[in-house]
C-alpha cells in the first residue's frame, strides 16, 4: 500500500515523536544508544523513508523559507477528531 492507503485503512499513523539530530554522520556527535545500535550508533533514514512514514515536522521558524511561512497565514482546515490524517472525503 502507498502512504495514503495506509492512512485510510489505519495501517499507518502518527504514533510517536523522534528528534532529528543531524543530516550527516559526524564523528563528534554523541548519541544515547551507544555505538553498537544501528550504524555505529545511528539510525539512518533516507529521504524516501521520510516521504513514506513522516506525518508531521516541527522546525524553528528561523530555518523556514519565507514562501513556506506565507502558507501559515492561510485559514486552517479543521478536521474532525475521527479523520485519519487528511484522508480523502468519501
TORBALO-135207 format. One record per residue: residue number from 1; residue in three letters; x, y, z of N, C-alpha, C, CB in turn. Coordinates in nm, 2 decimals. Glycine has a CB too. Layout:
# TORBALO-135207
num;residu;n.c1;n.c2;n.c3;ca.c1;ca.c2;ca.c3;c.c1;c.c2;c.c3;cb.c1;cb.c2;cb.c3
NUM;Ala;X;Y;Z;X;Y;Z;X;Y;Z;X;Y;Z
...
//
This chain:
# TORBALO-135207
num;residu;n.c1;n.c2;n.c3;ca.c1;ca.c2;ca.c3;c.c1;c.c2;c.c3;cb.c1;cb.c2;cb.c3
1;Unk;0.08;-0.12;0.00;0.00;0.00;0.00;0.09;0.12;0.00;-0.10;0.00;0.12
2;Unk;0.04;0.23;-0.06;0.11;0.36;-0.05;0.07;0.43;0.08;0.08;0.45;-0.18
3;Unk;0.13;0.54;0.10;0.11;0.61;0.23;-0.04;0.65;0.25;0.19;0.74;0.24
4;Unk;-0.10;0.70;0.14;-0.24;0.74;0.15;-0.33;0.62;0.19;-0.29;0.80;0.02
5;Unk;-0.31;0.51;0.13;-0.39;0.39;0.15;-0.36;0.34;0.30;-0.35;0.27;0.06
6;Unk;-0.24;0.34;0.34;-0.21;0.30;0.48;-0.28;0.39;0.58;-0.06;0.31;0.51
7;Unk;-0.29;0.52;0.55;-0.36;0.61;0.64;-0.51;0.59;0.64;-0.33;0.76;0.60
8;Unk;-0.57;0.57;0.52;-0.71;0.54;0.51;-0.76;0.42;0.58;-0.75;0.54;0.36
9;Unk;-0.67;0.32;0.58;-0.71;0.19;0.64;-0.65;0.17;0.78;-0.65;0.07;0.55
10;Unk;-0.60;0.28;0.84;-0.54;0.28;0.97;-0.43;0.19;0.99;-0.65;0.25;1.07
11;Unk;-0.36;0.15;0.88;-0.24;0.06;0.89;-0.12;0.14;0.92;-0.22;-0.01;0.75
12;Unk;-0.13;0.27;0.91;-0.01;0.36;0.95;-0.07;0.49;1.00;0.08;0.38;0.82
13;Unk;0.00;0.54;1.10;-0.05;0.66;1.17;0.07;0.73;1.24;-0.17;0.64;1.26
14;Unk;0.04;0.85;1.28;0.14;0.92;1.36;0.13;0.87;1.50;0.11;1.08;1.36
15;Unk;0.23;0.80;1.55;0.22;0.73;1.68;0.33;0.77;1.78;0.23;0.58;1.66
16;Unk;0.44;0.83;1.74;0.54;0.87;1.83;0.63;0.98;1.77;0.63;0.75;1.87
17;Unk;0.71;1.04;1.85;0.80;1.15;1.80;0.94;1.11;1.80;0.78;1.28;1.89
18;Unk;1.02;1.17;1.72;1.16;1.15;1.71;1.23;1.28;1.70;1.20;1.05;1.59
19;Unk;1.35;1.29;1.74;1.43;1.41;1.73;1.53;1.39;1.62;1.49;1.46;1.86
20;Unk;1.53;1.47;1.52;1.63;1.46;1.41;1.75;1.54;1.46;1.58;1.51;1.28
21;Unk;1.87;1.47;1.48;1.98;1.54;1.53;2.08;1.58;1.43;2.05;1.45;1.63
22;Unk;2.08;1.53;1.31;2.18;1.57;1.21;2.13;1.51;1.07;2.32;1.51;1.24
23;Unk;2.19;1.56;0.97;2.17;1.51;0.84;2.29;1.44;0.78;2.12;1.62;0.75
24;Unk;2.39;1.43;0.86;2.52;1.36;0.81;2.58;1.30;0.93;2.61;1.47;0.74
25;Unk;2.67;1.20;0.90;2.74;1.13;1.01;2.86;1.22;1.05;2.79;0.99;0.97
26;Unk;2.87;1.24;1.18;2.98;1.33;1.23;3.04;1.25;1.35;2.92;1.47;1.27
27;Unk;3.17;1.23;1.34;3.24;1.16;1.45;3.23;1.23;1.58;3.39;1.14;1.41
28;Unk;3.20;1.35;1.59;3.19;1.43;1.71;3.05;1.42;1.78;3.24;1.57;1.69
29;Unk;2.95;1.37;1.70;2.82;1.37;1.75;2.80;1.25;1.84;2.71;1.37;1.64
30;Unk;2.74;1.27;1.96;2.72;1.16;2.06;2.57;1.12;2.04;2.75;1.20;2.20
31;Unk;2.54;1.00;2.09;2.40;0.96;2.09;2.38;0.88;2.21;2.37;0.88;1.96
32;Unk;2.26;0.85;2.25;2.23;0.78;2.37;2.21;0.63;2.35;2.10;0.83;2.43
33;Unk;2.23;0.58;2.23;2.21;0.44;2.21;2.34;0.36;2.22;2.15;0.42;2.07
34;Unk;2.45;0.42;2.21;2.58;0.36;2.21;2.62;0.31;2.07;2.57;0.23;2.30
35;Unk;2.74;0.28;2.05;2.80;0.26;1.92;2.75;0.12;1.85;2.94;0.26;1.92
36;Unk;2.69;0.03;1.93;2.65;-0.10;1.88;2.51;-0.09;1.81;2.66;-0.20;1.98
37;Unk;2.43;0.01;1.84;2.30;0.01;1.78;2.30;0.08;1.64;2.20;0.10;1.88
38;Unk;2.21;0.03;1.55;2.21;0.09;1.42;2.34;0.08;1.35;2.16;0.23;1.43
39;Unk;2.37;0.19;1.28;2.50;0.20;1.21;2.59;0.29;1.30;2.48;0.26;1.07
40;Unk;2.68;0.23;1.37;2.78;0.30;1.45;2.70;0.39;1.55;2.88;0.38;1.37
41;Unk;2.59;0.34;1.60;2.51;0.42;1.70;2.41;0.51;1.64;2.60;0.49;1.78
42;Unk;2.39;0.51;1.51;2.29;0.60;1.45;2.19;0.52;1.37;2.37;0.70;1.36
43;Unk;2.07;0.56;1.37;1.97;0.51;1.28;1.96;0.60;1.16;1.83;0.50;1.36
44;Unk;1.97;0.55;1.04;1.98;0.63;0.92;1.85;0.61;0.84;2.10;0.59;0.83
45;Unk;1.78;0.72;0.81;1.66;0.71;0.73;1.68;0.80;0.60;1.54;0.77;0.81
46;Unk;1.64;0.74;0.49;1.66;0.81;0.36;1.54;0.91;0.34;1.66;0.70;0.25
47;Unk;1.56;0.99;0.24;1.45;1.08;0.20;1.33;1.00;0.16;1.50;1.17;0.08
48;Unk;1.34;0.89;0.10;1.23;0.81;0.06;1.15;0.76;0.19;1.27;0.69;-0.02
49;Unk;1.23;0.72;0.29;1.17;0.68;0.42;1.08;0.79;0.48;1.27;0.63;0.52
50;Unk;1.14;0.91;0.48;1.06;1.03;0.53;0.93;1.05;0.45;1.14;1.15;0.53
51;Unk;0.94;1.04;0.32;0.82;1.05;0.23;0.71;0.96;0.27;0.86;1.03;0.08
52;Unk;0.75;0.83;0.30;0.65;0.73;0.33;0.60;0.73;0.48;0.71;0.60;0.30
53;Unk;0.68;0.77;0.57;0.65;0.74;0.71;0.64;0.87;0.80;0.74;0.65;0.77
54;Unk;0.68;0.98;0.75;0.67;1.10;0.84;0.54;1.17;0.82;0.79;1.20;0.80
55;Unk;0.48;1.21;0.93;0.34;1.28;0.92;0.35;1.42;0.96;0.25;1.20;1.01
56;Unk;0.43;1.46;1.05;0.44;1.60;1.10;0.59;1.63;1.12;0.36;1.62;1.23
57;Unk;0.62;1.76;1.10;0.75;1.81;1.12;0.75;1.94;1.20;0.83;1.82;0.98
58;Unk;0.83;1.95;1.30;0.84;2.08;1.37;0.98;2.14;1.35;0.82;2.05;1.53
59;Unk;0.98;2.26;1.30;1.11;2.33;1.27;1.10;2.47;1.32;1.13;2.33;1.11
60;Unk;1.22;2.51;1.38;1.23;2.65;1.42;1.21;2.74;1.30;1.37;2.68;1.49
61;Unk;1.12;2.84;1.31;1.08;2.93;1.20;1.20;3.00;1.14;0.99;3.04;1.25
62;Unk;1.31;3.02;1.21;1.43;3.08;1.15;1.49;3.00;1.04;1.53;3.11;1.26
63;Unk;1.46;2.87;1.03;1.51;2.78;0.93;1.41;2.76;0.81;1.55;2.65;0.98
64;Unk;1.30;2.83;0.82;1.19;2.80;0.72;1.19;2.92;0.62;1.05;2.79;0.79
65;Unk;1.19;2.89;0.49;1.19;3.00;0.39;1.06;3.08;0.40;1.20;2.94;0.25
66;Unk;1.07;3.21;0.36;0.95;3.30;0.37;0.83;3.25;0.29;0.99;3.44;0.32
67;Unk;0.86;3.18;0.18;0.75;3.13;0.09;0.67;3.02;0.17;0.80;3.08;-0.04
68;Unk;0.73;2.95;0.25;0.66;2.84;0.33;0.59;2.91;0.45;0.76;2.74;0.38
69;Unk;0.66;3.01;0.51;0.59;3.08;0.62;0.46;3.15;0.58;0.69;3.18;0.69
70;Unk;0.46;3.19;0.45;0.34;3.26;0.40;0.22;3.16;0.40;0.37;3.31;0.26
71;Unk;0.25;3.03;0.38;0.14;2.93;0.39;0.07;2.93;0.52;0.20;2.79;0.35
72;Unk;0.14;2.96;0.63;0.08;2.96;0.76;-0.02;3.07;0.78;0.19;2.98;0.86
73;Unk;-0.02;3.17;0.69;-0.12;3.28;0.70;-0.26;3.24;0.65;-0.07;3.40;0.62
74;Unk;-0.27;3.12;0.59;-0.40;3.07;0.54;-0.49;3.03;0.65;-0.38;2.96;0.44
75;Unk;-0.62;3.03;0.63;-0.71;2.98;0.73;-0.70;2.83;0.73;-0.86;3.03;0.70
76;Unk;-0.68;2.77;0.85;-0.66;2.63;0.86;-0.79;2.55;0.83;-0.60;2.59;0.99
77;Unk;-0.77;2.43;0.78;-0.89;2.34;0.77;-0.89;2.25;0.89;-0.87;2.25;0.64
78;Unk;-1.00;2.26;0.96;-1.02;2.19;1.09;-1.08;2.05;1.05;-1.11;2.26;1.19
79;Unk;-1.01;1.95;1.09;-1.06;1.81;1.06;-1.13;1.75;1.18;-0.94;1.72;1.02
80;Unk;-1.23;1.67;1.16;-1.30;1.61;1.28;-1.20;1.51;1.35;-1.43;1.53;1.23
81;Unk;-1.22;1.49;1.47;-1.14;1.41;1.55;-1.12;1.27;1.50;-1.19;1.40;1.70
82;Unk;-1.22;1.21;1.42;-1.21;1.08;1.37;-1.14;1.07;1.24;-1.35;1.02;1.37
83;Unk;-1.10;1.18;1.18;-1.04;1.18;1.05;-0.90;1.12;1.06;-1.03;1.32;0.99
84;Unk;-0.87;1.02;0.98;-0.74;0.95;0.98;-0.63;1.03;0.91;-0.75;0.81;0.93
85;Unk;-0.60;1.15;0.95;-0.49;1.23;0.90;-0.51;1.26;0.75;-0.36;1.16;0.92
86;Unk;-0.60;1.35;0.72;-0.62;1.40;0.58;-0.67;1.30;0.48;-0.49;1.46;0.54
87;Unk;-0.74;1.20;0.52;-0.80;1.11;0.42;-0.89;1.18;0.33;-0.87;0.99;0.50
88;Unk;-0.91;1.13;0.21;-1.00;1.20;0.12;-1.14;1.19;0.16;-0.98;1.14;-0.02
89;Unk;-1.22;1.28;0.12;-1.37;1.28;0.15;-1.43;1.16;0.08;-1.44;1.41;0.11
90;Unk;-1.52;1.09;0.14;-1.58;0.97;0.08;-1.71;1.02;0.01;-1.62;0.87;0.19
//
